[in-house]
Amino acid sequence: MAKPLSRFKVVDLSCVLAGPFSTQLLADLGAEVQKLEPPGGDPTRGWGPPFEHGDSGESAYFRCANRGKRTREVDLHTDEGRALLFDLLKEADVLVENFRQDAADRLGLTWKRLHARFPKLVMASVRGFASDVAASRRAGYDFILQAESGWMAITGETEGRPMKAGVALVDVLAGLYCANGIQAALLHRERTGEALHVEVPLMEAALAGLVNVAAGALMTGQPPQRYGNAHPQIVPYQTFRCRDGEVAIGVGTDRQFEVLALWLGLDLETRPAWRRNRGRVQDRHELVALIEARTQAATVEEILSFCEANAIPASRVRSVDEVLFREGGRLHNLLQPLYDEAVGAMIPLLASPLLLDGERACAPLPPPRRAP
């Protein structure tokens, strides 16, 4: 299988999720990644349950973002620890870190100092906030940035409390941006010989992730609202109750709605505005009530059979365990267990969704265990 980054060496000083997620992606693409953990290890080693053996062993949180790496503990607050790091950086192509700005200053691990010493080294810094704003020295976890960026304000039921997303999506976005920026910097270095500093602030990754919501606010000056499982700009595009569960229906085109209207028994001659999405959004509450009256009289399978036969996107609302264990072979091929010599067994993992020439991008090494 093609390993586009196989000749690149990465030193990973980052902890938690965004930075490690980015270096895991680089490992999946073939990079050699050396993870240096602080004394006591990456904090996510203790984030659980679940742990591998009930209340002990490897945490699921650490396992999700550290495939393909080798590790050792290093105290960068000591001369010996920094000397070990600098030895690694002599041969490294990339350094990834997520220190707060003031911590990087104290350790002498700023871009300015490291670039002077290692001019060919690409450096990537994941921060809570950008280095050129007043909040640059603030710490930032995904949860805090979901609150700070407005994500929570648009998530949850219309009359409910603001809610975070069910997973750390700001960290995941920042990790993807970081890996993309690193690869662009390596390409730039290949072409020009010049190394670059890649910086990914979680706050700005979160704002970028607002996409159409931010675009709408910038266009109108109005604060976006919460819509629960509905969509602010598309109707119908939400979950509906059925006799035996819930179904998600996403009507993305006017043609799809015309077909759905036949099933609903709607006479669009009397409601011509509903032939266009703009009219359906305007009459959202009336139309959604009509649809749900119909879905509540049907089973999930009846609705899904109709939607599939008519190319209308739809799904039952599944639990995570159902998708991973009962429906995995039909819905995805992302499960890729790796052999872990430390326990003499295969461990279950999700691989990268990237396919290169039809083959899954997945580093061959399992997440590294903490040295005894």
JOBEL-V729833 format. One record per pair of residues at least 24 apart in sequence whose ideal C-beta (glycine too) atoms are under 8 Angstrom apart, sorted by the first residue. I is the first residue (numbers start at 0). J is the second residue. D is the distance in Angstrom with one decimal. If there is no record, write none. Layout:
<<I,J,D> <I,J,D>>
//
This chain:
<<0,355,6.5> <0,356,7.3> <0,358,4.4> <1,355,4.9> <1,356,6.0> <1,358,7.7> <2,28,6.6> <2,29,2.9> <3,28,5.4> <3,29,6.1> <3,355,7.6> <4,28,4.4> <4,29,4.4> <4,30,4.1> <4,182,7.6> <4,185,7.9> <5,29,3.7> <5,30,7.4> <7,31,7.2> <7,92,4.5> <7,93,6.6> <7,185,6.5> <8,33,7.3> <8,90,5.9> <8,91,4.8> <8,92,5.3> <8,93,7.4> <9,33,7.1> <9,91,6.8> <9,92,6.8> <9,93,4.4> <9,94,7.7> <9,95,6.6> <10,35,6.6> <10,84,7.2> <10,87,5.2> <10,88,6.3> <10,91,4.8> <10,93,7.1> <10,94,5.0> <10,95,7.3> <11,35,6.9> <11,68,6.6> <11,95,5.0> <12,75,7.5> <12,84,7.7> <12,94,6.9> <12,95,6.5> <12,96,4.2> <12,97,7.6> <12,98,7.5> <12,108,7.8> <13,95,5.1> <13,96,5.8> <13,97,4.3> <13,125,6.2> <14,41,4.5> <14,42,5.8> <14,43,7.0> <14,97,6.6> <15,41,7.2> <15,42,6.3> <15,43,5.7> <15,97,7.2> <15,140,7.4> <15,170,7.2> <16,43,7.1> <16,60,7.9> <16,63,8.0> <16,64,5.6> <16,141,6.9> <16,167,5.5> <16,170,4.0> <16,171,7.3> <16,174,6.9> <17,97,6.7> <17,125,4.8> <17,141,7.7> <17,169,7.8> <17,170,4.2> <17,171,7.6> <17,173,4.1> <17,174,4.6> <17,177,6.7> <17,199,7.4> <17,201,6.6> <17,204,8.0> <18,95,5.3> <18,96,7.1> <18,97,4.4> <18,123,7.8> <18,125,4.7> <18,174,7.0> <18,177,6.8> <19,43,7.9> <19,64,4.1> <19,65,5.5> <19,174,7.6> <20,64,4.6> <20,170,6.6> <20,171,6.2> <20,174,3.2> <20,175,7.7> <20,178,8.0> <21,95,6.4> <21,123,7.2> <21,125,7.5> <21,173,7.8> <21,174,4.2> <21,175,7.3> <21,177,3.8> <21,178,4.2> <21,181,7.0> <22,68,6.8> <22,95,5.4> <22,178,7.7> <23,64,5.3> <23,65,6.2> <23,66,5.3> <23,67,6.1> <23,68,7.3> <23,362,7.3> <24,174,7.1> <24,175,7.4> <24,178,4.3> <24,351,6.4> <25,93,7.5> <25,178,5.9> <25,181,6.7> <25,182,7.9> <26,66,6.5> <26,67,2.9> <26,68,5.9> <26,362,4.1> <26,364,7.5> <27,66,7.2> <27,67,6.2> <27,350,7.3> <27,351,4.4> <27,353,6.9> <27,360,4.4> <27,361,5.6> <27,362,5.0> <28,353,7.7> <28,360,6.0> <29,362,8.0> <30,93,7.6> <32,67,6.1> <32,68,4.4> <32,69,7.3> <33,68,7.1> <33,69,5.6> <33,70,7.6> <33,71,7.8> <33,87,6.2> <33,91,7.9> <34,65,6.7> <34,68,4.5> <34,69,6.8> <34,70,4.2> <34,71,7.9> <34,367,6.6> <35,70,7.4> <35,71,6.4> <35,72,7.6> <35,73,4.5> <35,75,7.7> <35,83,8.0> <35,84,6.6> <35,87,7.7> <36,70,5.8> <36,71,7.3> <36,72,5.0> <36,73,7.3> <36,369,7.6> <37,72,7.0> <37,73,7.5> <37,74,7.0> <37,75,7.3> <38,72,5.7> <38,74,5.2> <39,72,7.6> <40,72,6.5> <40,369,5.0> <41,65,7.5> <44,369,6.2> <57,366,7.0> <57,368,6.3> <61,366,6.3> <62,346,7.5> <62,348,7.1> <62,366,4.8> <63,349,7.6> <64,174,7.8> <65,366,4.1> <65,367,6.5> <66,337,7.1> <66,348,6.2> <66,361,7.3> <66,362,5.2> <66,364,6.8> <66,365,6.5> <66,366,5.4> <67,361,8.0> <67,362,2.4> <67,363,7.2> <67,364,4.9> <68,362,7.8> <68,364,6.8> <68,366,7.2> <68,367,5.5> <69,364,7.3> <69,367,5.8> <70,367,3.9> <70,369,7.5> <70,370,7.5> <71,370,6.4> <72,369,7.6> <72,370,6.5> <75,106,5.6> <75,108,7.4> <76,106,7.2> <81,106,7.3> <81,107,7.3> <85,116,7.5> <88,113,7.3> <88,116,7.8> <88,117,5.2> <88,120,6.0> <89,117,7.3> <91,117,7.7> <91,120,6.3> <92,119,7.6> <92,120,7.1> <92,121,6.2> <92,185,6.7> <93,120,7.3> <93,121,4.8> <93,122,7.5> <93,123,6.6> <93,181,5.7> <93,184,8.0> <93,185,7.2> <94,120,5.9> <94,121,7.4> <94,122,4.9> <94,123,7.2> <95,122,7.9> <95,123,4.7> <95,124,8.0> <95,125,7.4> <95,177,7.1> <95,181,7.4> <96,122,7.5> <96,123,7.5> <96,124,5.8> <96,125,7.5> <97,124,7.0> <97,125,4.1> <97,126,7.1> <98,124,7.7> <99,126,7.5> <99,127,7.4> <99,136,6.1> <99,137,7.7> <99,138,5.8> <100,126,6.8> <100,130,5.9> <100,135,5.0> <100,136,5.3> <101,136,5.1> <110,196,4.3> <114,194,6.7> <114,196,7.1> <117,194,8.0> <118,194,6.3> <119,188,6.9> <119,192,7.8> <119,194,5.4> <120,194,5.6> <121,181,6.3> <121,184,4.5> <121,185,6.0> <121,188,6.3> <121,194,5.1> <121,195,6.0> <121,196,7.9> <121,197,6.9> <122,194,7.5> <122,196,5.1> <122,197,7.0> <123,177,5.4> <123,180,6.5> <123,181,5.2> <123,184,7.7> <123,196,7.8> <123,197,4.1> <123,198,7.6> <123,199,7.1> <124,196,7.0> <124,197,7.1> <124,198,5.0> <124,199,7.3> <125,173,5.9> <125,174,7.8> <125,177,5.8> <125,199,5.1> <125,200,8.0> <125,201,7.1> <126,198,6.6> <126,199,7.3> <126,200,4.9> <126,201,6.9> <127,200,6.8> <127,201,5.3> <127,202,6.6> <128,200,5.3> <128,201,7.5> <128,202,5.0> <129,198,7.0> <129,200,4.2> <129,202,7.1> <129,203,6.2> <130,198,6.4> <130,200,7.9> <134,202,7.6> <139,201,5.1> <139,202,6.9> <141,167,3.8> <141,168,7.5> <141,169,4.5> <141,170,4.4> <141,201,7.0> <142,167,7.5> <144,169,4.8> <144,201,4.6> <144,202,5.7> <144,205,5.0> <145,169,5.9> <145,205,6.8> <147,202,6.3> <147,205,7.5> <148,202,6.0> <148,205,3.6> <148,206,5.6> <148,209,7.2> <149,205,8.0> <149,206,7.9> <149,209,6.6> <149,212,7.9> <149,223,7.7> <150,205,6.0> <150,208,7.5> <150,209,7.3> <152,222,7.7> <152,223,7.4> <152,225,7.2> <153,209,7.9> <153,212,5.8> <153,223,5.1> <153,224,7.3> <153,225,5.7> <154,225,6.7> <155,225,5.3> <155,227,7.0> <156,225,6.7> <156,227,4.5> <157,224,7.1> <157,225,5.3> <157,226,6.4> <157,227,5.8> <159,225,7.3> <159,227,7.8> <161,225,7.5> <168,208,7.0> <169,201,5.5> <169,204,6.0> <169,205,4.6> <169,208,7.0> <170,201,7.1> <172,204,4.6> <172,205,7.2> <172,207,7.2> <172,208,5.0> <173,199,5.0> <173,200,7.9> <173,201,5.2> <173,204,4.0> <176,204,5.5> <176,207,7.7> <229,283,7.5> <229,287,7.4> <232,276,7.8> <232,280,6.6> <233,276,6.2> <233,280,7.3> <234,276,6.8> <234,279,4.1> <234,280,5.0> <234,283,5.0> <234,286,6.2> <234,287,7.0> <235,259,7.5> <235,279,7.2> <235,286,6.7> <235,287,6.4> <235,290,5.6> <237,287,7.2> <238,316,6.1> <239,290,6.1> <239,291,5.1> <239,294,4.2> <239,295,7.9> <239,302,7.9> <240,291,6.1> <240,294,6.4> <240,295,5.4> <241,294,5.2> <241,295,6.5> <241,297,5.9> <241,298,6.0> <241,299,4.9> <241,302,6.3> <242,295,6.6> <242,296,6.9> <242,297,6.4> <242,298,5.2> <242,299,8.0> <243,298,5.2> <243,299,5.8> <244,299,4.8> <244,315,6.2> <244,316,6.7> <245,299,7.6> <245,315,7.4> <245,316,4.3> <246,294,6.6> <246,299,5.2> <246,302,5.1> <246,303,6.7> <246,313,6.1> <246,314,7.0> <246,315,5.7> <246,316,6.9> <247,313,6.4> <247,314,5.0> <247,315,7.7> <247,316,6.0> <248,290,7.8> <248,302,7.5> <248,306,6.7> <248,311,6.8> <248,312,7.4> <248,313,4.8> <249,311,7.9> <249,312,4.4> <249,313,7.1> <250,311,6.5> <250,312,7.8> <251,312,6.8> <255,309,7.6> <255,310,7.3> <255,311,5.1> <255,312,8.0> <258,309,4.8> <258,311,6.6> <259,290,7.9> <259,309,7.7> <259,311,6.1> <262,293,7.5> <262,305,5.8> <262,309,8.0> <263,289,6.4> <263,290,6.3> <263,293,5.2> <264,293,7.6> <265,289,7.0> <332,359,7.3> <333,359,7.8> <335,359,6.2> <335,361,5.0> <337,361,7.8> <337,363,6.9> <337,364,7.2> <337,365,4.3> <338,365,7.2> <339,365,4.3> <339,368,7.8> <341,368,5.0>>
//
